[in-house]
Amino acid sequence: MGFLLRTLITAVAFWIAEYLIDGISFSGPVVTIIAAIVFGIVNALIRPVLMLLTLPLNLVTLGLFTLVVNAAMLGLTALVMPGMRVDGFWAAFIGAIIVALVSWAASKLIADREVAANR
């Protein structure tokens, strides 16, 4: 799955999160797409380091602390992205869950179509 497709999936996930949660907002569709790119960069560069640092907490909580790390990545994206607003931890937490679920579902659908096309 290419970079452009992943970015569009994340942008759609952001749009759904904005629609469902009052504490998340974007100033426009271009900002949403740019925020998806920034989110991808933050996840690629900072998330692995944070996951390694929080490994003991992840082990104790059986992986549930990953949700907190995902919320932190969404909040960090909002901090560096003008035009994106996330109001507080719970908005980031629920938003990260929505983004993860939408991204997973879209990736699953695309992968299933690719497998069916290759048969």
C-alpha positions in Angstrom: 0.0 0.0 0.0 1.5 3.3 -1.1 2.2 6.4 0.8 -0.5 8.4 -0.9 -3.2 5.7 -0.1 -2.1 5.5 3.6 -2.2 9.3 3.8 -5.7 9.4 2.3 -6.9 6.7 4.7 -5.5 8.6 7.7 -7.1 11.8 6.4 -10.5 10.1 6.2 -9.9 8.7 9.7 -9.2 12.2 10.9 -12.4 13.5 9.3 -14.4 10.7 10.9 -12.8 11.5 14.3 -13.6 15.2 13.9 -17.2 14.3 13.1 -17.6 12.0 16.1 -15.7 13.9 18.7 -16.3 17.5 19.8 -12.7 18.0 21.0 -11.0 17.4 17.6 -11.2 19.9 14.8 -9.4 20.9 11.6 -9.6 24.3 9.9 -10.1 22.7 6.5 -9.6 19.7 4.2 -6.1 20.7 3.2 -5.1 21.0 6.8 -6.6 17.5 7.4 -4.5 16.0 4.6 -1.3 17.8 5.8 -2.0 16.7 9.3 -2.3 13.1 8.0 1.2 13.4 6.5 2.6 14.9 9.8 0.9 12.2 11.8 2.6 9.6 9.6 6.0 11.2 10.1 5.4 11.5 13.9 4.4 7.8 14.0 7.4 6.8 12.0 10.0 8.7 13.9 8.8 9.2 17.5 6.4 6.4 18.2 9.0 3.6 18.0 11.2 5.4 20.6 8.3 6.0 22.9 7.1 2.4 22.6 10.6 1.2 23.6 10.7 3.6 26.5 7.2 2.5 27.7 7.8 -1.2 27.2 7.6 -2.0 30.9 4.2 -0.3 31.2 3.1 -2.0 28.1 4.0 -5.4 29.5 2.3 -4.7 32.8 -0.9 -3.5 31.1 -0.8 -6.3 28.5 -0.4 -3.8 25.7 -3.2 -1.4 26.7 -0.7 1.4 27.3 -0.2 1.5 23.6 -3.6 3.4 23.4 -2.0 6.1 25.6 1.0 6.3 23.3 -1.3 6.6 20.3 -3.2 9.4 22.0 0.2 11.1 22.7 1.1 10.9 19.0 -2.3 12.4 18.0 -1.7 15.2 20.6 1.8 15.8 19.4 0.6 16.1 15.8 -1.9 18.7 17.0 0.8 20.6 18.8 3.0 20.9 15.7 0.2 21.3 13.2 -1.4 24.7 12.9 -5.1 24.4 12.1 -5.6 21.2 14.0 -7.0 21.2 17.6 -7.3 18.4 20.1 -8.8 19.4 23.4 -7.4 17.3 26.1 -6.3 13.8 26.8 -9.7 12.1 26.4 -10.4 13.7 23.0 -6.9 12.5 21.9 -7.5 9.0 23.4 -10.9 8.4 21.8 -9.6 10.1 18.6 -6.6 7.8 18.5 -8.9 4.7 18.9 -11.1 5.9 16.0 -8.2 6.6 13.8 -6.7 3.2 14.5 -10.0 1.4 13.9 -10.7 3.3 10.6 -7.1 2.8 9.4 -7.2 -0.9 10.3 -10.6 -1.5 8.6 -9.5 0.4 5.4 -6.2 -1.4 5.2 -8.0 -4.8 5.7 -10.4 -4.0 2.9 -7.7 -2.9 0.5 -5.5 -5.9 1.4 -8.5 -8.3 0.8 -9.1 -6.7 -2.6 -5.5 -7.0 -3.6 -5.5 -10.7 -2.6 -8.7 -11.3 -4.6 -7.3 -9.5 -7.6 -4.1 -11.6 -7.6 -6.1 -14.9 -7.7 
